[in-house]
Each structure stands twice: as C-alpha cells, then as structure tokens.
Amino acid sequence: MSEDYAHGRRDGLRLALAILAAEEAKWAALLGESASWRTNGIRQVRHKTLQVAQQRVRTALNRLTPKGEAGMNEELASALDKIGL
C-alpha cells in the first residue's frame, strides 16, 4: 500500500472519529432530559452505539498506524487530541 493511500485512509478515519465524537457529545447532553422513559432509553442506546462505533474506528486507525513506531504517531496523537479522545 502506498504511503499516500495509507495517509488518505488515516485522514478518512480521523474525520469519522471527529463526526462520531460530535454526535456522541450531542446525545450525551440529552441523556435523561426527557420526561419520557422511552425517549431517554432510546437516547442511551444511541449514545452507547456511538461510543462503540468510535472504539471500532479507533481500532481500525491503530491497525493502519505503521508497526515500526514505538509510540503513537505524532500525527495521530494530535488528531485524537483535537477531537477529545
């Protein structure tokens, strides 16, 4: 796999993480706010689903990180810090 292609895939995964983080924050703010137990339950499920999706995207991103590096890639670390992960 060429480095440009791998870099593009990592950028796409970082974008997906940013979108998921924004959606999770939106649903986290709404948890328990409704008078309806059904609405609150749906919001909890959506929030948890977004958390699971973030973890899966993080796992995929870690698999794309070059193996020869001892720690986290500087580019990856800054992107994760930017979105609050």
DSSP file (Angstrom, degrees, kcal/mol; ACC not computed):
  #  RESIDUE AA STRUCTURE BP1 BP2  ACC     N-H-->O    O-->H-N    N-H-->O    O-->H-N    TCO  KAPPA ALPHA  PHI   PSI    X-CA   Y-CA   Z-CA
    1    1 A M              0   0    0      0, 0.0     2,-0.0     0, 0.0     0, 0.0   0.000 360.0 360.0 360.0 131.0    0.0    0.0    0.0
    2    2 A S     >  -     0   0    0      1,-0.1     4,-2.3     4,-0.0     5,-0.2  -0.324 360.0-120.0 -71.4 155.5    1.5    3.4   -1.0
    3    3 A E  H  > S+     0   0    0      1,-0.2     4,-2.6     2,-0.2     5,-0.2   0.866 112.9  54.0 -65.0 -36.8    2.1    5.9    1.7
    4    4 A D  H  > S+     0   0    0      2,-0.2     4,-2.2     1,-0.2    -1,-0.2   0.908 109.9  47.6 -63.5 -41.5   -0.2    8.5    0.1
    5    5 A Y  H  > S+     0   0    0      2,-0.2     4,-2.1     1,-0.2    -2,-0.2   0.929 113.3  47.4 -65.0 -45.5   -3.1    5.9    0.1
    6    6 A A  H  X S+     0   0    0     -4,-2.3     4,-2.4     1,-0.2    -2,-0.2   0.893 110.9  52.0 -63.0 -40.1   -2.4    5.0    3.7
    7    7 A H  H  X S+     0   0    0     -4,-2.6     4,-2.3     1,-0.2    -1,-0.2   0.906 109.2  50.5 -63.7 -40.9   -2.3    8.6    4.7
    8    8 A G  H  X S+     0   0    0     -4,-2.2     4,-2.2     2,-0.2    -2,-0.2   0.881 109.4  50.4 -63.6 -39.3   -5.7    9.2    3.0
    9    9 A R  H  X S+     0   0    0     -4,-2.1     4,-2.2     2,-0.2    -2,-0.2   0.910 110.2  49.7 -65.5 -41.8   -7.2    6.3    4.8
   10   10 A R  H  X S+     0   0    0     -4,-2.4     4,-2.4     2,-0.2    -2,-0.2   0.905 109.8  51.6 -63.4 -40.3   -6.0    7.6    8.1
   11   11 A D  H  X S+     0   0    0     -4,-2.3     4,-2.2     1,-0.2    -2,-0.2   0.911 109.4  50.4 -61.9 -41.6   -7.4   11.0    7.3
   12   12 A G  H  X S+     0   0    0     -4,-2.2     4,-2.1     1,-0.2    -1,-0.2   0.897 110.9  48.3 -62.9 -40.7  -10.7    9.5    6.5
   13   13 A L  H  X S+     0   0    0     -4,-2.2     4,-2.3     2,-0.2    -1,-0.2   0.869 109.8  52.3 -68.9 -35.9  -10.8    7.6    9.8
   14   14 A R  H  X S+     0   0    0     -4,-2.4     4,-2.2     2,-0.2    -2,-0.2   0.896 109.1  50.5 -65.7 -38.6   -9.9   10.7   11.7
   15   15 A L  H  X S+     0   0    0     -4,-2.2     4,-2.3     2,-0.2    -2,-0.2   0.917 109.5  50.8 -63.4 -43.1  -12.8   12.5   10.0
   16   16 A A  H  X S+     0   0    0     -4,-2.1     4,-2.5     1,-0.2    -2,-0.2   0.900 109.3  51.2 -61.5 -40.5  -15.1    9.7   11.0
   17   17 A L  H  X S+     0   0    0     -4,-2.3     4,-2.5     1,-0.2    -1,-0.2   0.903 109.0  50.8 -62.7 -41.3  -13.8    9.9   14.6
   18   18 A A  H  X S+     0   0    0     -4,-2.2     4,-2.0     2,-0.2    -2,-0.2   0.906 111.7  47.2 -63.9 -41.8  -14.5   13.6   14.7
   19   19 A I  H  X S+     0   0    0     -4,-2.3     4,-2.3     2,-0.2    -2,-0.2   0.923 113.2  48.2 -65.7 -44.3  -18.0   13.2   13.4
   20   20 A L  H  X S+     0   0    0     -4,-2.5     4,-2.6     1,-0.2    -2,-0.2   0.889 110.1  52.4 -63.9 -38.7  -18.7   10.4   15.9
   21   21 A A  H  X S+     0   0    0     -4,-2.5     4,-2.2     2,-0.2    -1,-0.2   0.902 109.8  48.7 -64.3 -40.6  -17.3   12.5   18.7
   22   22 A A  H  X S+     0   0    0     -4,-2.0     4,-1.9     2,-0.2    -2,-0.2   0.919 113.2  46.8 -65.3 -43.3  -19.6   15.4   17.8
   23   23 A E  H  X S+     0   0    0     -4,-2.3     4,-2.3     2,-0.2    -2,-0.2   0.900 111.3  51.6 -65.1 -40.6  -22.7   13.1   17.6
   24   24 A E  H  X S+     0   0    0     -4,-2.6     4,-2.7     1,-0.2    -1,-0.2   0.914 108.5  51.1 -63.5 -41.5  -21.8   11.5   20.9
   25   25 A A  H  X S+     0   0    0     -4,-2.2     4,-1.8     1,-0.2    -1,-0.2   0.890 108.9  52.3 -62.1 -39.0  -21.5   14.9   22.6
   26   26 A K  H  X S+     0   0    0     -4,-1.9     4,-0.8     1,-0.2    -1,-0.2   0.934 114.2  41.3 -62.1 -46.4  -24.9   15.8   21.3
   27   27 A W  H  X S+     0   0    0     -4,-2.3     4,-0.7     1,-0.2     3,-0.4   0.836 109.5  58.7 -73.8 -31.5  -26.5   12.7   22.6
   28   28 A A  H >< S+     0   0    0     -4,-2.7     3,-0.7     1,-0.2    -1,-0.2   0.886 103.8  53.0 -63.1 -37.4  -24.6   12.9   25.9
   29   29 A A  H 3< S+     0   0    0     -4,-1.8    -1,-0.2     1,-0.2    -2,-0.2   0.774 110.0  48.7 -67.8 -25.3  -26.1   16.3   26.6
   30   30 A L  H >< S+     0   0    0     -4,-0.8     3,-1.8    -3,-0.4     4,-0.4   0.526  79.7 123.2 -92.8  -7.0  -29.6   15.0   26.0
   31   31 A L  T << S-     0   0    0     -3,-0.7     9,-0.1    -4,-0.7    10,-0.1  -0.355  87.6  -2.0 -61.9 127.6  -29.3   11.9   28.3
   32   32 A G  T 3  S+     0   0    0      8,-0.1    -1,-0.3    -2,-0.1     8,-0.1   0.508  99.9 113.1  74.8   5.5  -32.0   11.9   31.0
   33   33 A E    <   +     0   0    0     -3,-1.8     2,-0.2     7,-0.1    -2,-0.1   0.722  55.9  82.3 -82.4 -22.5  -33.5   15.3   29.8
   34   34 A S  S    S-     0   0    0     -4,-0.4     6,-0.1     2,-0.2    -4,-0.0  -0.516  71.9-140.0 -87.0 151.3  -36.8   13.9   28.6
   35   35 A A  S    S+     0   0    0     -2,-0.2     2,-0.5     4,-0.0    -1,-0.1   0.673  84.2  87.3 -77.1 -17.6  -39.8   13.2   30.8
   36   36 A S     >  -     0   0    0      1,-0.2     4,-2.1     2,-0.0    -2,-0.2  -0.715  66.9-154.6 -88.6 127.2  -40.5   10.1   28.7
   37   37 A W  H  > S+     0   0    0     -2,-0.5     4,-2.3     1,-0.2    -1,-0.2   0.848  96.7  55.8 -66.8 -32.5  -38.7    6.9   29.8
   38   38 A R  H  > S+     0   0    0      2,-0.2     4,-2.3     1,-0.2    -1,-0.2   0.922 107.8  47.0 -66.7 -43.9  -38.9    5.6   26.3
   39   39 A T  H  > S+     0   0    0      1,-0.2     4,-2.4     2,-0.2    -2,-0.2   0.916 112.5  50.1 -63.2 -42.9  -37.1    8.7   24.8
   40   40 A N  H  X S+     0   0    0     -4,-2.1     4,-2.1     1,-0.2    -1,-0.2   0.894 110.2  50.8 -62.9 -39.2  -34.4    8.5   27.5
   41   41 A G  H  X S+     0   0    0     -4,-2.3     4,-2.1     2,-0.2    -1,-0.2   0.912 109.9  49.1 -64.4 -42.3  -33.9    4.8   26.7
   42   42 A I  H  X S+     0   0    0     -4,-2.3     4,-2.5     1,-0.2    -2,-0.2   0.905 110.5  51.4 -63.2 -41.4  -33.5    5.5   23.0
   43   43 A R  H  X S+     0   0    0     -4,-2.4     4,-2.4     1,-0.2    -1,-0.2   0.886 108.7  51.0 -64.1 -38.7  -31.0    8.3   23.7
   44   44 A Q  H  X S+     0   0    0     -4,-2.1     4,-2.5     2,-0.2    -1,-0.2   0.908 110.5  49.0 -64.1 -41.5  -29.0    6.0   25.9
   45   45 A V  H  X S+     0   0    0     -4,-2.1     4,-2.5     2,-0.2    -2,-0.2   0.925 112.1  48.1 -64.6 -44.2  -28.9    3.3   23.2
   46   46 A R  H  X S+     0   0    0     -4,-2.5     4,-2.2     2,-0.2    -2,-0.2   0.910 111.7  50.6 -61.9 -42.2  -27.8    5.9   20.6
   47   47 A H  H  X S+     0   0    0     -4,-2.4     4,-1.8     1,-0.2    -2,-0.2   0.931 112.4  45.7 -61.8 -46.8  -25.1    7.3   22.9
   48   48 A K  H  X S+     0   0    0     -4,-2.5     4,-2.4     1,-0.2    -1,-0.2   0.885 110.2  54.8 -65.0 -39.2  -23.7    3.8   23.6
   49   49 A T  H  X S+     0   0    0     -4,-2.5     4,-2.4     1,-0.2    -1,-0.2   0.903 108.0  49.4 -60.7 -42.0  -23.8    2.9   19.9
   50   50 A L  H  X S+     0   0    0     -4,-2.2     4,-2.3     2,-0.2    -1,-0.2   0.877 109.4  52.0 -65.9 -37.3  -21.8    6.0   19.1
   51   51 A Q  H  X S+     0   0    0     -4,-1.8     4,-2.0     2,-0.2    -2,-0.2   0.915 110.8  47.4 -64.0 -42.6  -19.2    5.0   21.8
   52   52 A V  H  X S+     0   0    0     -4,-2.4     4,-2.2     2,-0.2    -2,-0.2   0.912 111.1  51.5 -64.4 -42.7  -18.9    1.5   20.3
   53   53 A A  H  X S+     0   0    0     -4,-2.4     4,-2.3     1,-0.2    -2,-0.2   0.901 108.0  52.4 -62.2 -40.9  -18.5    3.0   16.8
   54   54 A Q  H  X S+     0   0    0     -4,-2.3     4,-2.7     1,-0.2    -1,-0.2   0.923 108.9  50.0 -60.6 -43.2  -15.8    5.3   18.0
   55   55 A Q  H  X S+     0   0    0     -4,-2.0     4,-2.3     1,-0.2    -1,-0.2   0.898 110.4  49.8 -63.5 -39.8  -13.9    2.4   19.5
   56   56 A R  H  X S+     0   0    0     -4,-2.2     4,-2.2     2,-0.2    -1,-0.2   0.897 111.7  47.6 -66.4 -39.8  -14.1    0.4   16.3
   57   57 A V  H  X S+     0   0    0     -4,-2.3     4,-2.5     2,-0.2    -2,-0.2   0.906 110.9  52.1 -67.6 -40.2  -12.9    3.3   14.2
   58   58 A R  H  X S+     0   0    0     -4,-2.7     4,-2.4     2,-0.2    -2,-0.2   0.905 109.0  50.9 -60.0 -40.9  -10.0    3.9   16.7
   59   59 A T  H  X S+     0   0    0     -4,-2.3     4,-1.9     2,-0.2    -2,-0.2   0.925 110.9  47.6 -62.5 -44.9   -9.1    0.2   16.4
   60   60 A A  H  X S+     0   0    0     -4,-2.2     4,-1.1     1,-0.2    -2,-0.2   0.895 111.8  50.7 -62.8 -39.8   -9.1    0.4   12.6
   61   61 A L  H  X S+     0   0    0     -4,-2.5     4,-0.7     1,-0.2     3,-0.3   0.889 108.5  51.7 -65.6 -39.7   -6.9    3.6   12.8
   62   62 A N  H >< S+     0   0    0     -4,-2.4     3,-0.5     1,-0.2    -1,-0.2   0.854 105.9  55.5 -65.6 -34.0   -4.5    1.9   15.1
   63   63 A R  H 3< S+     0   0    0     -4,-1.9    -1,-0.2     1,-0.2    -2,-0.2   0.799 106.7  50.8 -68.6 -26.8   -4.2   -1.0   12.7
   64   64 A L  H 3< S+     0   0    0     -4,-1.1    -1,-0.2    -3,-0.3    -2,-0.2   0.609  86.4 103.7 -84.6 -12.8   -3.2    1.4    9.9
   65   65 A T  S << S-     0   0    0     -4,-0.7     7,-0.0    -3,-0.5    -3,-0.0  -0.519  89.6 -97.0 -70.2 134.1   -0.5    3.0   12.0
   66   66 A P    >   -     0   0    0      0, 0.0     3,-0.9     0, 0.0    -1,-0.1  -0.224  27.0-138.8 -54.9 138.3    2.9    1.9   11.0
   67   67 A K  T 3  S+     0   0    0      1,-0.2    -2,-0.1    -4,-0.1    -3,-0.0   0.744  91.8  70.5 -73.1 -26.2    4.2   -1.0   13.1
   68   68 A G  T 3  S+     0   0    0      2,-0.0     2,-0.3     0, 0.0    -1,-0.2   0.604  76.3  98.6 -71.2 -10.7    7.8    0.2   13.4
   69   69 A E    <   -     0   0    0     -3,-0.9     4,-0.1     1,-0.1    -4,-0.0  -0.602  63.0-151.7 -84.1 137.2    6.9    3.1   15.7
   70   70 A A  S    S+     0   0    0     -2,-0.3    -1,-0.1     2,-0.1     2,-0.1   0.907  77.8  16.5 -72.7 -42.4    7.4    2.6   19.4
   71   71 A G  S    S-     0   0    0      1,-0.2     2,-0.2     0, 0.0    -2,-0.1  -0.320 107.2 -51.3-114.6-162.5    4.7    5.0   20.5
   72   72 A M        -     0   0    0     -2,-0.1    -1,-0.2     1,-0.1    -2,-0.1  -0.533  64.0-101.0 -76.5 140.3    1.7    6.7   18.9
   73   73 A N     >  -     0   0    0     -2,-0.2     4,-2.9     1,-0.1     5,-0.2  -0.335  25.1-130.2 -58.1 137.8    2.3    8.6   15.7
   74   74 A E  H  > S+     0   0    0      1,-0.2     4,-2.3     2,-0.2     5,-0.2   0.891 109.5  51.3 -59.3 -41.1    2.6   12.4   16.3
   75   75 A E  H  > S+     0   0    0      2,-0.2     4,-1.7     1,-0.2    -1,-0.2   0.908 112.6  45.5 -62.4 -43.3    0.0   13.0   13.5
   76   76 A L  H  > S+     0   0    0      2,-0.2     4,-2.5     1,-0.2    -2,-0.2   0.910 111.4  52.2 -67.6 -43.6   -2.4   10.5   15.1
   77   77 A A  H  X S+     0   0    0     -4,-2.9     4,-2.3     1,-0.2    -2,-0.2   0.907 110.0  47.9 -61.8 -42.8   -1.9   11.9   18.6
   78   78 A S  H  X S+     0   0    0     -4,-2.3     4,-2.0     2,-0.2    -1,-0.2   0.889 112.1  49.8 -66.9 -37.6   -2.6   15.4   17.6
   79   79 A A  H  X S+     0   0    0     -4,-1.7     4,-1.4     2,-0.2    -2,-0.2   0.906 112.1  47.4 -66.9 -41.2   -5.8   14.4   15.7
   80   80 A L  H  <>S+     0   0    0     -4,-2.5     5,-3.0     1,-0.2     4,-0.4   0.882 112.3  50.0 -67.9 -38.1   -7.1   12.4   18.6
   81   81 A D  H ><5S+     0   0    0     -4,-2.3     3,-0.8     4,-0.2    -1,-0.2   0.878 105.4  58.2 -65.1 -37.4   -6.4   15.3   21.0
   82   82 A K  H 3<5S+     0   0    0     -4,-2.0    -1,-0.2     1,-0.3    -2,-0.2   0.864 111.7  39.6 -61.6 -37.0   -8.2   17.7   18.7
   83   83 A I  T 3<5S-     0   0    0     -4,-1.4    -1,-0.3    -5,-0.1    -2,-0.2   0.415 119.2-108.2 -96.4   2.9  -11.4   15.7   18.9
   84   84 A G  T < 5       0   0    0     -3,-0.8    -3,-0.2    -4,-0.4    -2,-0.1   0.791 360.0 360.0  83.9  28.7  -11.0   15.0   22.6
   85   85 A L      <       0   0    0     -5,-3.0    -4,-0.2    -6,-0.1    -5,-0.1   0.417 360.0 360.0-106.2 360.0  -10.2   11.3   22.6
